[in-house]
């Protein structure tokens, strides 16, 4: 055989192996995947990544298991596609489980390939995007497949807070596999086709006798609205992949960088007259804080996180003059915006994400306080509420707050008050900053006078009016320096932009420590 013929043979072999890798589990399995309404791993990557940017690693890796007939089921890649690519021109590391190969079952080889990509992403300081679609651990590999999870988990944790990690759940994700997405920064689930649970419906039926469907147990809506495990709900896979691109646009490449500014497209001096009348005169009347957010930030830029979970709080990313910012707000139109266990967890985690990735925080306050109740106390509302305080105190990014209406009691302190290392505290003229509501305060402060009054109701009304005049405005707080400036609501956008211009070079450090003890 001539040298040329040898080289030709080698290239032919390589091309054949590559072609086989591209086929995944084969045409029949691909057809079944499509019939389930799902794309293949490579089809998903072709949507997620810029055209022609994907560079695959480990395409020819296979397992070495011979038990249970596995010797005849070796596929190049072993059910996962890993490599590097670009999303809107930004470098990212990716892995995509291939359900067409052995149900995407998690193997030792899968672990090695994911771990390799995790290590390279961390060393290179680039985001990691994981597309999950797996039936769980590969039973044929025994403990090796279980140990493999640990390799991935430890890298999830080491990369946490260093590089953005985004998980897309595009099929089943069960058993130990659920912990990797749970350890990442964001989980995006696709409606109808994605499911997450530790134990499936059959095991639950056998152990507890409960009957539940996979959708009701771990469907996308369940984890977006009830458990809080997922952060985004997409209509389908394509929408989930598009959402991942949008989400990444608000984040930096790593924790040593700031998110990139996009070209401003909305006037920094824009004022919205409608903001001056958006807070109802009736203290108890609701209004939608999303309307406030929509009018202040760059038009159409708000990306809400956990939009279906803990509806009494709003968190998400937006832009001010093209810069990425994090938005935290009470929602007066749901539970009057009171804080509870779930909303505390939601707010605290988002604050820490923004702080991790150098994203300034803008907080809108309209909160009557923490939700009272036996269930809340038994559920640990104290430690959950403490998470908000801890997160704001710990955060060193620029922090600006606007009190739009109620800032009562502990919620005033917790929601980015001046004492929580807030940088600039604004208030609208409609702000009410007090230890508690008027009725409760009057009955405590004037109990004796009311007990002895000839007309207690009339005297109570008088005391309430006096209390409201004294505390139900922002001027007492401004007088003692707790509010930096009372502003017209319509001025909010330019005021925030000017304040952030000053704070953009803010430097603040916390005392050196191994790590703090976040309230659990």
N, C-alpha and C positions, 0 to 999 in steps of 0.2 A: 504494500500500500504506500503510495507516495505521501509526502508531507501534506500536499494540498488535500488529498483524499482524507487523511487523518483529521485535519482541521475541519473539513466539511462534515465528517461524521460527528465530531464533537459538537459542532454548532447545531447540527440536526437533532442530536440528543437533547441539547439544552432547549432548543425551540419546542421540541415535543413535550418536555417536562413543563415548560412555561405554559404551553397551550393547555396541558392537562390541569395545571393550577387554576387557569382562568375558568375552567369548566366547573369548579367547585365539586358538588356532589353529583353532577351530571344533568343532562337535559330533563330527565323525569323529575328529579328533586327540585330543579329550578321551576319547572311547570307547577309543581305542588306548592312551592313557595308563593308564586304569583297567584295561585288559586285562593290562597289564604289572605290575599290582599296585601302581601308584603313584597318588598324588593329584595334582591340578593345583596350580599355585602358589597360587591364591586359596583353594583348599580347605585347603591347609597353613596359610596365614596365619590362616584362620578358626579353626583348632584352636589355633594358637600364641598368638594375641592375645586379650585380653579382648573380649567381644562389643561391637560397635559402636565400638571404640576406634581402628580403623585409619583413618588419613588418608593417602590416596595422593598421590604426587607424580610427575609425568612420565607420566601414564597415556596421553597422546595422542602421545607422541614416536614418530617413525618414522625409518627410515633413508632415505638419499638415494642409494642405489646403484641403477644401472640395468643394469649388466653381468649376464650369465648369467640374464636373465629376472627379476632381482630387482625390477624396477619393478612387476611384478604381484604381488609378495609383500610388501606393506607391511601390517603389523598394528599398530594402536595399542598403544604400550607396547614394541614391538620385542622381545618375548620375555623381558621382566623386569618384575616388579612391585616398586616401591619406595615407602617411606613411613615413617610413624611410627605407633606404637600403644602399647598397655600390656600388660605381662605381670604378672598378679597385682597390678595397680594401679601398676606401675612403668613409667616411660616408657622406650621402647626405639626404636631405628631398625632397620628391617628391609629386606632385599631377598630376592626369591624368583625364581629363574630359571624360566621357563615352557617346559618341554620341548615343549609342543604347538605352539609357534611356532618353526618352522625348527630344531627339535631343541634349542631353548634356546641356539643357537650364540652365542658371545660376539662382540659387535659394538662398533663405536665408540659407538653410542648406549647400549648396555648399560654401557659403561665410564663414560660421562658421567653416567648415572643413578646408578650405584653410587658414583662419586666424589662426587657431590652429597650423597648420603646420608651417606657417610663424613665429609665436611667438616662437615655439620650436626651429626652425632653427636659428633664431637670438640669442636666449639665449644660444644655444649650439655652436654657431660660425661655422656652417656648411653650404655649398652651398644649394640653393633651385633650383630645376629643375621643371618647369611647362610644362605639355603637354596639349596644348589647342586644343579643338575640340568641339565647342559649337555653337548652332544657335543663341545665344544671351540671353537676359534677359527672364526669365520665365514670360510670360505675365499674366498668371493666378494668380501670386502672387502680381501683382500691384506694388505699390511703395516699397514694401519690397524687391523685387529683385533689384530695382534700388539702394536703400540704401545699399544693400549688396555689391555693387561694391565699395562703399566708404571705407568699412571695409578692403577690400583687397588693395585698392590703398594706404591708409595711411601706411600700413605695407610695401608695396613695397618701399615707400619713406624712411621710417625709416631704412629699411635694406639696402638701396642704399649706396654703398661705405663701407659697413661693411662685408657683405657676398656676394659672387658671386651669381647672379640671372640669370638663363638662361631660356629663353622661346622657346619652340618648337611649331610652328603653324602647326598642322597636319590635319586641316579641316577648317571649317568656323570660323571666329573670327570677330564678327560684333558689331556695336554700341559701347556702353560703354566698352564692353569687350576688345576692342583694346588697351585701355590705360594701362592695367596691363602689357602686354608685352612691351609696349613702355616705361614703367617706369623701366624695368629691364635692365640688362647690355647688353645682347645679345638676338637677335631674329633669330631663324633658321627656314626657311620655306622650305617645300617640294614641288618640282615641280608638278604642275597640281592639287594637292589635297588640297592645303592650300590657303586661301583667307582672306584678312583683308580689311575692309573698315568701315568707320563711317556710311555711308548711302549706301544701296545697289543699284543696277541698277534700280530697279523698282521705288524707291523713287526719284532717280536722274531724271528719265524719267518724273515723275509727277511734279517735282518742276522746273527743268530747261529745260526740253524737250530734253536733251541729251540722246542718245542711246549708251549704252556701255555694254559689257559682264562682267560677274563677273571676268573672267580671266584678261581681259584688264584693269579692274578697280582696282583690288586688288590682282592679282595673285603674285606668288612668284617672277617671273622675274621683274614685275613692281616695287615691293618694294625693290628688290635688286639693280635695275639699275636706277630707276628714282626718287623714293621718298626718298630712303635712310633709310626707316623705318627698313628694315631687314638687317642683317649683314652677313648672310650665305645663300647660295642657295644649297639645296641638291636635288639629282636626285629623291629620293623617301623617304618614311618614314624610312626605314631601314638605309639609308645613313644619314638621319638627326639625328637619334639616335646615330649612330656611331660617327658622327661629334661632338655631345655634349660631348662624352667621351674624344675625342682628345682635344677639347677646354678646358675642365676642367683640363686637365693635365698641362696646362700652368699657371693655377691660383692657389693661395693658398686657404686654407679653409676659411680664413677671413682676414681682414685688419691688424690683429696683427701678422700675420705669413708671411714668405717668401715662394714663390713657391718652391716646393721640387726639388732638383737637381736629374736628372736621371743619371745613370751610363754613363760616357762619352764614346762615341764610335767613335769619330773623333779626330785625333791628334790636340792638341792645337797649335802645331808649323807648321801645314800645311800651305804652301804658294802656291798661284795660279799664275803662270807666265802669264796666259791669262789676268789677271786683268791689267797688265802693258800696254796692248794695246787695252783695251776694249773701251776707250773713243776715238772717231774718231778725226783725226786732224782737220777736217772741223768743225768749231764752231757750225754750224747749223745742222750738221748731227745727227740723233737720235741714241740712243742705248737703250737697254732694261735694266732698273735698276733691274729687277727681276733676270737677269743673274748675276749681281754683288752680289745680296743678296744670290743667290744659291751657289756662290763660297766661300763666306766668312763664313756663319753660318754653324752649324753642318749639315752635308749632309741630305737633305730631311726633315729638321725640320721646314721649313717656313710654317706657317698657315696664309694665307692672310685673313684679315677682310675687308668686303665690297669690294670684288674683282671686282664687276661689277658696282660700283658707283664711280663717280668722278675719272675717270681713270688717270687723271693727277697727282694723289697722290697715294702712296702705303702705307698701314699700315698693321701690322700683328705681330704675335708672332713667335719667332724662339728660337733656343738654341745656346749658346756659351759654349763649354766645359760642356754641360749637363745642364747649367743654363738657365732658362727662361728669355728672354729679349723681349722688344717691339721694333719694327722696324718702323721708319717713313722715307719716302723717296719721293722725287719728281720723276716723271716718264718722262724722256726726250723724250720718243717715243710717247707721247700724249700731244698735245698742248705745246710742248717743255718743259713741266714740270711747266708751269706757274700756279700760285695759283689763284683760283677764289673762289666764294662764297661756292660752294659745297665742294671743296677740303679743304677749311679752316675749315668748320664744321667737316668734316671727320677726319682731323688731330687733331683738338683740342679735340674732344671727346675721341679719342684713347689715347692721352697723359694723360688725366685725369683718364682714366681707369687704365693705367699702374701705375700712381702715387698712385692711391687708393690702388692697390694690391701689392705695393712694387716691381714692375717690372722695372728694369733699362731700359733706353731709348737709342737707337742707331739711330742717324739721318744721312741720306745721302742727301747731298744738291747738286742739279743741277737745278737751277731755275732762269729764266731770270727776274723774278719779278712778281708782281700781274698783272693779265689780265686787260688791259685797255678796256674801253667801257662804253657807256651810260647805257646799261642794268645792267652792274655790279655796277656802281655807284648808279643807282636808286634802285637796289636790296639790297644795304647796304653792299657792299664789305668792307667798312671801319670797320663796327662793326663785320662782320664775320671774317675778317682778324685779328681783335683785339683778337678774341678768341684764335688764335694760340699763340699770344704773352702772353696773360693771362695764358694760360695753361702751357707754358714752364716756365714762371716766378713763377707760383704757385707751380710747381712740385718740390719735394724735393728728389726724387729718383736719383741715379747716371745718369748723362746725358753726352753722348759722341757724338760728331759729326764728320763727314768726308765730306769735300767739295770735290766733285769729278770733278766738272767743274764750272758752273756758280753760282755765289752767288751775285746777283745784287740788289742794292737798298734795299727797305724794306724787300725783301725776305731774304737777308743776315741776317738782324737783327732778323727777325721773326723765321727763321729756326734754332733755338738752337744756336745762336751766344754766344760768351763769356759773353756778357752783359746780356743775358737771364739766368744767373746762370748756364751756361754750365760748366761742370767739366773739360773736356778734349776736345780740338778742334784740330782735325787732318785735313790735306789737302793733296791732291795728287798734283804732279807737274803740272797737267793739270788744276788746279783750277784757276778761274778768279774771283777775288773779287774786285768789283768796285761799284760806286754809280749808274752807268747806262752803257748801251752798248756804244761801241766806236763811232759809227756814230752820235748818238744823243748827246753825250757828246762833241764831236768835234764841232758840229754845234752851240752849246751853248757857249762853251769856246772861240771859234775862229770866231765868227760871223763877226766881223769887218774886220779881216784879210782876210777872205774868200770873203767878199763883195768887197774888194778893190783889190783882186789878179787878175793878168793878166790871170792866168790859175787856176781858183778855184778848178777844179776837181783834178788837180795834187797836189795842196796844201792840199786839203782835205785828199787825200791818204797819204800824208806825215804826217799830224797831226794824222790820225788814227793809222798809224804805231807807232808813238811815244807814243800815248795813250796806245796802246796794250802792248808795251814794258814795260811801267811803271806800268800798273794795271792788265794786263791779265796774272797774275801769282800769286802764293801764297806768294811770298817772301816779298812784301811790308807789307802785313798783318802780316806775321811772325815777321818782323822787329819791328813792334810796339806792339807785344804781343797779337794780335787778333787770331793768330793761334799758338798753342803750339808746333806743330811739323809737318814738311812736310815729308811725308813717301812715300815709294814706294807702289804703289797699291797692289802688291803681298804680302806685309807685313801686310795688314789690319787685317786679322784674328788673328794672334798672338798678334799684338798690342792691339786690342780690348780686348782680353782675359786678357792680363797682366794689362791693365788699370782697368778692372772690378775687378780683384783680389784686387787691392788697394782700390777701391771705395766701395767694398762690405760692409765695416763697416762705410760708410759715415753716419754722423748724421747732419741733417739740419732741422731747425724748422721755421715756419712762425709766425708772431705776433699773439697773441691770438685774436680771433674775433668770433662773432656768425657765420657769413659766409661772404665770399666776394660777390661782385656783378658781376657775370660773364656776359660779353657782350651778350645781347640777340638779 
